[in-house]
Amino acid sequence: MGQKLPPVAVCTECGTYTNNGDMINKICSKRRGDKRCGGVFGSAINKHGDWEKCRYCDGAGSERGEECPSCQGTGWGYIRDGQRY
């Protein structure tokens, strides 16, 4: 089985990833307690400039049968211009 495709956007506030391209420039719907996240999904569609294989789960998206918290189960870690976030 090959590695999953990387997400296409990242929330500017909470860092949530999404694979839904329709969410780019839309408000994040994630909730923190009783408050909604105030961020917007920013485009991160450059596979080689925005993403790298998750170094914690080696791109599997899970560890010991549970979703990898570092990559949110995607198998990818968000980077931009070589900086890890």
Secondary structure, 3 states (H helix, E strand, C coil): CCCCCCCCEEECCCCCEECCHHHCCCECCCEECCEECCCEEEECCCHHHHEEECCCCCCCCEECCEECCCCCCCCEEEEECCEEC
